[in-house]
Amino acid sequence: MKTENIKVAIFPIGSAMKFGKDKLKRSDGTSEYFKLFYGLARNSSISEIWIMQRSDWKKLSSEEKIAIDPRGVIRDIYAEFDIQLPPGRRQGPDGNLIPHSKEEQERYLDLWNRIKDLEQPDFGIGFATQGLTMVNIPGIIPSIKDPSKMTGALDMTLIYSAPLIHYINMSKIPWFMVMTDPRYIKKTQKWRDMANTPKEGIAQYNMDIELVHFDTYPDPTSGTEITEKFNLLYSGIEKLNLIGEAICPPDNEDRDIKFSIVAMQSAYGKQEVDYRLEALKKWILNRPGSEDYHIYGKFY
């Protein structure tokens, strides 16, 4: 196994990346992408980290880049090779969106075409996001409801997912999927145009799911749509945001706030007892010293 001079590609599938600290959010995953880059850039075994998604990296100042990447190992592939992506559709005079031309639609091919002759990374790390859909590349997968028709793709999917799915399939790069948001993963998960599936799924729980996809690319219909077992492995991935953060021991007496919790408590319909509020009282609010705790949220 390779232990030095490692090249890795990072790509949220279906979502842009942000590096400007004023734009990072826990709610949209951008802080997690940032933290992964931040941590890997400080690993001496890593020689290159490829930004394989649209991002604001090129807008950062030299000082901001050095703060994230002190060794200068990050490569912005989209900017470096001037990757051309499908545009968002324009609104016509009648108020309706103007359909993409065939040339515009097929710009998702540009990512792979421009870097296919490069020495590819040793492996990739991909994040499952809201933009990763059942079918990401238009016109190649038959519709489930009407197999005589091929499926299309939304603008967001075409711009943020299709280039990467095409790259993953064509490069055959070994890669691992990080699943920080369990809402995007189903017991039977269909990523039908993902012929090169991840080696592992790192998630917030252990579970075996059924992954449905075609086994052939770039002409899926010449192959077979298969269902295979795919393992989700718990690995503490929810701690990704803690990279580079100071850890305050629980017994530290210098804390301004001893304990805080965010709770949105509400009783549905005609429910007279809110079981969540009762649990909050039992385990937290009725405990000695709870008058100093900080509780955020609404109570009904």
Secondary structure, 3 states (H helix, E strand, C coil): CCCCCEEEEEEEECCCECCCHHHCCCCCCHHHHHHHHHHHCCCCCEEEEEECCCECHHHCCHHHHHHHCCCCCEEEHHHHCCCCCCCCCCECCCCCECCCCHHHHHHHHHHHHHHCCCCCCCEEEEEECCCCCCCCCCCCCECCCCCCCECCCCHHHHHHCHHHHHHHHHHCCCEEEECCCHHHCCCEEECCCCCCCCCCEEECCCEEEEEEEECCCCCHHHCCEEEEEEEEEECCHHHHHHCCCCCCCCCCCCCCCCCEEECCCCCCCCCCCCHHHHHHHHHHHCCCCHHHCEEECCCC
